[in-house]
Amino acid sequence: MVAEAPVKAEVAKPEAVATDSAAPEVKTETTAEATPTSVDPNAIKTKYKTLTGFKKTGQTIDLDEFKKKEKTVEDARKRKRKRISKDPAPKPGPRTANTQNRTNTNSRQRPPQKGRTPQPVKAEPTDEEVQKQIRETLEKLQGKSNKSKGAKYRRDKRDQHRQKSEEELAEQEASSKTIKVTEFITVGEIATLMEISSTEIISACMSLGIMVTMNQRLDAETLSIVADEFGYQVEFVKTELEENIDEEEDVEEDLKSRSPIVTVMGHVDHGKTSLLDYIREENVIAGESGGITQHIGAYSVTLKDDQKITFLDTPGHEAFTAMRARGAQVTDIAIIVVAADDDIMPQTKEAISHAQAAGVPIIFAINKIDKPNSNPEKIKEALAGMNLMVEDWGGKIQSQDISALKGTGIKELLEKVLLEAEILELKANPNRKSKGTVVEAFLDKGRGYVSTILVQTGTLNVGDYILAGKHSGKIKAMFDERGNALDAVPPSSPVSVLGLDGAPQAGDNFNVLEDEKEAKQIAAKRTQLQREQNVRTQRHITLDEIGRRIALGEFKELNLILKGDVDGSVEALTDSLQKLSTEEIQVNIIHKGVGAITESDVLLASASDAIVIGFNVRPMGNARSIADKEEIDIRSYSIIYDAINDVKDAMEGMLSPEMKEEITGTAEIRETYKISKVGTVAGCMVMTGKIFRNSGIRIIREGVVVHSGFLSSLKRFKDDAKEVAKGYDCGLQVKNYNEIQEGDTLECFQEVAVKKKL
């Protein structure tokens, strides 16, 4: 490259720069000319510079021609714009009418000068015009026009409806975990609302230390805790009028001491009623069916020193769990009766659980110490095993050994009850509106609805307007447990009242109101809320249930209508009968109520193919004749065991019988005879049982069944026989099988229908 220096010295001069486009050829020629001849060590090296332009190669291009062309195109565009401006109807733009008129007028009067385009004066658009233009643009984009007001109105309505639907959906999702209930709700109903099984609710309650049944009503606190366990919130619905019931605040000076309310609980036949009999000096058992207590009894007892104790006697049978729970809820002290010659039974444990859940003090009465095989220390040891230490064993729970039959230790037991009451400092205000709890309710043929209530505070008088659950009325008369008429009832006293328009549920609270109209309004509103809740808690058949029934094959339902003399018995019977439901038979209580069996009950049973069960009640009026005409079965019972057993037998009769194979006898083949046109005939000896002509048979050879089938003939000598007993010989032929051999064993069997048990 050094040898090129003399040649390219001229090329690097500024004069050589040209605007020709043939530069690549220059490079080629220059390179071609540069042929090194000799290398001079003293030669000056030339610094090369990059060419910044084009070099002329003989051809020239006039760049002014391009400028002329551009100018011509620009003039043409200007001339075109002139022609557009002379159009008498210019395109309307976002301008005012005055501006357009002025522009058109100017264009007519003064023709535009040559080479100049007239520029109209642009007015600044207002905010309204801007918004209008945006709205019109959006409408065009959406393919809608602003010309039709009806379309716009319909679109707005659709938008509002969609927005409202979205809000309702969001609200529904938020409220799906909120359950609205009244205070009248059972375990079964709350399980339906939460769409889970009753067993899960019962298990949750047991984990909280509360023993409940499916038809038992839960109090507000327990309900909230249980719902929270399953991720739900409970909202208690009350009537507006109900909230106006004055909750009077009792002043300390107005409170006066009251007598204790004592509940006697325990297992069946451990001596609860006998203990009360001795205290009251009256035989209660004589009035009870089957010698057991089936209702809650409330008795007021005056002791020798004018001290009063109110006793609640609760049934001990397992069906009355709900009634025992209710007895524990209104009580101050619980006496648990345990037989000294027995053990701590399941119902006794349940009664202890109820008392502990209600948070009331417990006194153990160890009964039947007069029996020779009694052992009170064994009972105390069993209680200690349940973490219940009595005072004799160094604990804090009081206990007393008694004999209800002879009266031993009962005086000391009552002293311990009064001591416990003194520690509790029980007080109430007698000078206020009365409040309390319904213990029991029933329908009396001559007197109407009779409600046994327990006054807990205030004084109840004849003529008061009372509200109890869904029912209300004016108190016409009051009676004590012996039937004596009363005018006023102080706190902690049980009393039977007449005047309510229905039978309230046992456990309902009652209030005394000033106005009868207000009481009726609240009762009507509660009835409405109850009806709404019943509709929500109805169990509807699901696809899963239909699939289960189809897979099961024969699914049956037993519909029942229950009527009882008192609410507690109906509730207990409902609970017991629903427990009988199995996978194949479902027991449905379609209606239950207090009072005699009426014509409407029979008609309902006719419409729903149900059986009517009456507990201590009978049909009235034309109910019996309608039942005979409609062929409706009415069953009456006075003992709860009989009702349960009869329904159980009816359910077992509905079950399809199970086919079971029964071996009737065996025979040994001693000889075989082959007869032409007949086949092989075997001579046999019957070893066990009987061989029947119509039975199925199996041929067993060396312990292996080689054939199963039927007999084509069975003979004794020459005569045909229906059966051949043990020890006799016979001749027989097996249908469609001739491969029998000597020494084979013949086994005879029959298909027997075995009745299924629940």
Stockholm file with secondary structure:
# STOCKHOLM 1.0

chainA/1-758         MVAEAPVKAEVAKPEAVATDSAAPEVKTETTAEATPTSVDPNAIKTKYKTLTGFKKTGQTIDLDEFKKKEKTVEDARKRKRKRISKDPAPKPGPRTANTQNRTNTNSRQRPPQKGRTPQPVKAEPTDEEVQKQIRETLEKLQGKSNKSKGAKYRRDKRDQHRQKSEEELAEQEASSKTIKVTEFITVGEIATLMEISSTEIISACMSLGIMVTMNQRLDAETLSIVADEFGYQVEFVKTELEENIDEEEDVEEDLKSRSPIVTVMGHVDHGKTSLLDYIREENVIAGESGGITQHIGAYSVTLKDDQKITFLDTPGHEAFTAMRARGAQVTDIAIIVVAADDDIMPQTKEAISHAQAAGVPIIFAINKIDKPNSNPEKIKEALAGMNLMVEDWGGKIQSQDISALKGTGIKELLEKVLLEAEILELKANPNRKSKGTVVEAFLDKGRGYVSTILVQTGTLNVGDYILAGKHSGKIKAMFDERGNALDAVPPSSPVSVLGLDGAPQAGDNFNVLEDEKEAKQIAAKRTQLQREQNVRTQRHITLDEIGRRIALGEFKELNLILKGDVDGSVEALTDSLQKLSTEEIQVNIIHKGVGAITESDVLLASASDAIVIGFNVRPMGNARSIADKEEIDIRSYSIIYDAINDVKDAMEGMLSPEMKEEITGTAEIRETYKISKVGTVAGCMVMTGKIFRNSGIRIIREGVVVHSGFLSSLKRFKDDAKEVAKGYDCGLQVKNYNEIQEGDTLECFQEVAVKKKL
#=GR chainA/1-758 SS CGGGHHHHTTTTSGGGCBCCBCHHHHHHHHHHHCCCCCCCTTCCCCCCCCCCSBBCCSCCCCTHHHHHHHHHHHHHHHHHHHHHHTCSSCCCCSCCHHHHHHHHHHHHHSCCCTTCCCCCCCCCCCHHHHHHHHHHHHHHHTTCCSSCHHHHHHHHHHHHHHHHHHHHHHHHHHHTTEEEECSCCBHHHHHHHTTSCHHHHHHHHHHTTCCCCTTCBCCHHHHHHHHHHTTCEEEECCCTTGGGSCCCCCCGGGCEECCCEEEEEESTTSSHHHHHHHHHTSCCGGGSGGGSCCSCEEEEEECTTSCEEEEEECCCSGGGHHHHHHHHHSCSEEEEEEETTSCCCHHHHHHHHHHHHHTCCEEEEEECTTSTTCCHHHHHHHHHHTTCCBGGGTCSBEEEECBTTTTBTHHHHHHHHHHHHHHHTCEECSSSCCEEEEEEEEEETTTEEEEEEEEEESCEETTCEEEETTEEEEEEEEECTTCCEESEECTTEEEEEEEESSCCCTTCEEEEESCHHHHHHHHHHHHHHHHHHHHHTCCCCCHHHHHHHHHHSCCEEEEEEEEESBHHHHHHHHHHHHTTCCSSEEEEEEEEEESCBCHHHHHHHHHHTEEEEEESCCBCTTHHHHHHHHTCCEEEESSHHHHHHHHHHHHHHHSCCEEEEEEEEEEEEEEEEEETTTEEEEEEEEEEEEEETTSEEEEEETTEEEEEEEEEEEEETTEECSEEETTCEEEEEETTCCCCCTTCEEEEEEEEEECCCC
#=GC SS_cons         CGGGHHHHTTTTSGGGCBCCBCHHHHHHHHHHHCCCCCCCTTCCCCCCCCCCSBBCCSCCCCTHHHHHHHHHHHHHHHHHHHHHHTCSSCCCCSCCHHHHHHHHHHHHHSCCCTTCCCCCCCCCCCHHHHHHHHHHHHHHHTTCCSSCHHHHHHHHHHHHHHHHHHHHHHHHHHHTTEEEECSCCBHHHHHHHTTSCHHHHHHHHHHTTCCCCTTCBCCHHHHHHHHHHTTCEEEECCCTTGGGSCCCCCCGGGCEECCCEEEEEESTTSSHHHHHHHHHTSCCGGGSGGGSCCSCEEEEEECTTSCEEEEEECCCSGGGHHHHHHHHHSCSEEEEEEETTSCCCHHHHHHHHHHHHHTCCEEEEEECTTSTTCCHHHHHHHHHHTTCCBGGGTCSBEEEECBTTTTBTHHHHHHHHHHHHHHHTCEECSSSCCEEEEEEEEEETTTEEEEEEEEEESCEETTCEEEETTEEEEEEEEECTTCCEESEECTTEEEEEEEESSCCCTTCEEEEESCHHHHHHHHHHHHHHHHHHHHHTCCCCCHHHHHHHHHHSCCEEEEEEEEESBHHHHHHHHHHHHTTCCSSEEEEEEEEEESCBCHHHHHHHHHHTEEEEEESCCBCTTHHHHHHHHTCCEEEESSHHHHHHHHHHHHHHHSCCEEEEEEEEEEEEEEEEEETTTEEEEEEEEEEEEEETTSEEEEEETTEEEEEEEEEEEEETTEECSEEETTCEEEEEETTCCCCCTTCEEEEEEEEEECCCC
//
